Amino acid sequence: MFVALLLVGVVWWWHWITTLLTLAVSNEQYSHAFLVLPVSLSLALLEGRAKNVKPAWSPFPGLVIILISLAALLALQFTGSVGERALVISIASLVVYWIGLVTLFFGVSVVRQFLFPLIFLFVIVPVPQVLVDKCIVALQVGSTEATFTLFRWSGVPVLKSGFVLTFSTLDIEVAKQCSGIRSSIILLISSLVLAHLYLRSYWGKILLVLAVVPISIAKNALRIFVLSMLGMKVNPAFLYGRLHRNGGVVFFLLALAGLAAVIKAVNRCEKWTTRPSSVPPSV
């Protein structure tokens, strides 16, 4: 019955599911949508093996959650809403429907045990383009400033005007394509999963997620700096070659190494803060 109702949900939300998949294929800013379900299911399987999960029937809360999701979907259909806002609401209601099914067939206790994999499903909801554009501009500003600083530290004469860095032989613009928004989104998703798996404290998890911003900017700046130096000192083809088009993986791995360093530092702090005091209690 659980699987049957999952398939029924696919039918009910089919239009919006295909719209989301089309958006994920055509726009790299939303390509992470393909990762959400596999990651969530993998986390649920890992936690199911590690915890003593006892499914229980919870009809009232499960049906309430399902009815809320269906009401949101029906409201969209009756109002004839289309566009980005309708897509956000419909996909969010689909995630709520999934959570309602899990609550109905497996119980509230299972939902509490699998809270992170279930909440993680909301990552599949597309972020409004206006927010994405603001994030891109913020990354452009940070990457330009960081790249300018790297060149100044290296002793290379450079002038900065907006997003353009001017050298004696060429000008380099930190365009929207250089903001690294796609890799930053993947890095953010990675930080959420890593924080859940390897950190215990809430402050440590928040710190790791917040560290994505400076790490993303540093990664972008390093990539622009390396490509620019290779183009000026070695061969101008580096500015347009394979390293420019496909070399982002190398710098993304460096960013993941930065996250790993933050995790290691936070783990040490967690062990230090939870270490029992050697001073005997006073009586």
N, C-alpha and C positions, 0 to 999 in steps of 0.2 A: 504493500500500500504506500509506503514511503517513496519508493522508486516511481510508482505510478503517479503520485501527486507531483513529484519532481518533473516528470515528463509533461504533465498537464500544465505546470507553470511555464515550461518552455513554450508550449503552444500559446498560452495566454500572452506571454511577453515576447513572442517571436519577432514582431515588427521592431521592437526596441532593441532586442538582442542583435538582430542583423544590422541595425543602424550603428550600434556600438562597434561591432566587428568591422564594418566598413570604415568607420572612423579610425579604428586602431590600425588598419592596413594602410590607409591613405595618409595618415598624419602620425609621424614618429613620436610626437608628444604624448600620444595615447597608446603607443604600442605595448606599454607595460600591462595593459588589460589582459593580455594572453598569459601573464605569469601568475595572476592573482589566484585563480582556482587551483592550479597545481600546487602552489606554495601552501595555500590554506589546507588542502587535503593532506599534504605531506605532514604538516604540523599536527593536524588532528590525528593522523595515524601514529606519529611518534609519541604524542601525549597519551593516546589511548593505550599504547603498550606500556608506558611508564606508570600510568595511574590505574587504580582499581575502579574502572568505570562500571557503574551499575545503572543501566537504562531503566527508566520508569515512565509510565504513561502520565502525561500532564495535559489533559484536554482543555481545561479552561484557559490558562495563559497561552497555550499554543494556538487555540482557535481565535483568541482575541488578537494576537499578533498577525495571524493570517488574514483576518477580516480587515485589519488596518491597511495591510499591503494591498488587498483587493480593492478597498475603497479608494485608495490613492490612484490605482490604475483605472478604475471606472470613472473617477472624476476627470482624468485626462481625456478619456474617450468621449465623455459627454460634453466637455468644454471645447473639444477639438483642438487642444493645445498642440503645437508643433514647435520644432526648433530645439535649441540647446537646453533651455530650461525644462522642457518636457522630457528630454532625454535624461537629464540629471534626476528628475523626480521618479521617472519610470524605472531606471536601473536601481535607484535606492530602494524603491518599493519591492523590486525583485529580490534584493538581498534580505530585506525584512521578511519576505515570504519564505525564503530558505531558512532563516533563523526560526520562524514560526513552525515550520515543519520539524526541525530538530527538537524544538521545545515540545511539540505535540507528541512525537513518537519516542523520544528518548528522555524527556524530563528536564525540569529546571536545574537539577543538580548537575546533569551532564553539560548543560549550557554554561553553567558557572565554571566547570572544569575546562571546557573548550572555549572559554570566553575570547581569548586572543585570536585563535583561528577564525572564529565567527565574526568578530569585529573587523578583522583584517580584510574580510570580503568587501567592506565598504571602499577599499582602495580601488575597486573596479569602477566605481562611480566616476564618470568623467568630470574633471575640474573645469569650471567655466573658463572660456577663453580669455576673458578680461583679467582673471587672476593669473592665468598662465603668462599673459603678456607682461603683467607687472613683475612677475618672477624673472622673466627673460631680461627685462630692463635692469633689474637689480643685479643679476648675474653679469650683465654687460658692464655696468658701472664698477662692480667689485673686481672683475677680471681685468678691466682696463687699468685701474689703479694699481693692482698687484703686479701686472706685467710691466707697467711704467717703473715701479719700484725695483723690480728685478734688473731692468736695463740700467737704472741709475746705479745700483749696487755693483753691477758688472763693469761700470765705467764706459758704457756705450753712450755717446751723445744722442739724446732723444728729446723730442718735444711732443707734448700731448695737447690735443684740441678735441674735446668731446670724446668720441670713441676712436679717434684716429691718432696713431703714433707715427711721428715723422722722423725719419733718419736721413742721413746724408745721401743715401742711394735709393730709397724707396719709402713709400707710405704704407702703413698697415692699419686696416680698420677692423676693430673687434665687432663684427656684425652679429646679427641675431643668431646666425648659424654657428658662431663661435662662442655663444653663451653656454653651451653644454647643458641645455635644459633636459635633454633626454637622459644623458648619463647622470645628471643630478637627481632626476626622479628615480632612476634605478638605484642610485646610491641611497636615497632616502628610504626606499622600500627595503633595501638590504639592511639599513641601520635599524629599522623596526623589527625585522626578523632576528637579527643578531642580538639586539637588546633583550628580546624575549627569551632567547636561548641561553645567553651567557651572562646576563646581569640579573641581580636579585633586587637591588634597591630601586625605588622609583626615581630618586634623584640621579642615579647612574644611568638609567634608561633615558631620562630626559636629556641629560648631558650628551649622551651618544648621538641622539637624534639632532640636537642643536649643533653638534660638531660637523654635521653634513655641510652646513653653509660655508664655513671657512675652508673645509677640505675641498669642496667643489670649486670654490674660487681659486684656491692654490693650485688645484689640478689644471684648471683652464689656463691660468697664468703661466704655469710651467710649460704647458703644451705650446702656447703661443710664443713663449720665449725661445724654446728649443727650435721650433720650426723657423722662426725668424732668424736666429743666429746661424742655423744651417744654410738658410737661403742667402744670407749676406756674406758669410765667411767661406762656404763650401761650394754650393751650387744653387742658383735661383730655382731650379726644378723642385727643390724640397718644399717650396711654397705652394706647389700645385700637384705634387706627385702622390704616390701611394701612401706615404707616411702621413700626409695631410688628410687624405680621404679615409684611410683605414687604420691609422695609428692610434686612434682613440682608445683602443682596448688596452694598450700598454699603460697609458696614463690613468685609465680607470682602475687597473690593477694596483697602481701606486696609491690611488685614493682608497681602495679597499685595505691596503696595508696601513694607511693612516687610521682607518676605523679600527683595525686590529690593535694598533698601538693605544688608542683611546680605551678600548675594552680592557687591555692588559693593565693600564693605569687605574681604571675604575675598579677592577677586581682587587688590586692591591689595596686601594682605599677602603673597599668594602670589608676586606679581611682585617684591616687595621681597626676600623670602627666597630667591628663585631668581636674583636679579641677581648677575652675577659680580663679584667683588671687584676694585676698581681698584688694590689694592696688589699689586705683583709678588711672586711667591713667592720665598722666601729659598733660597739655595743653599749 
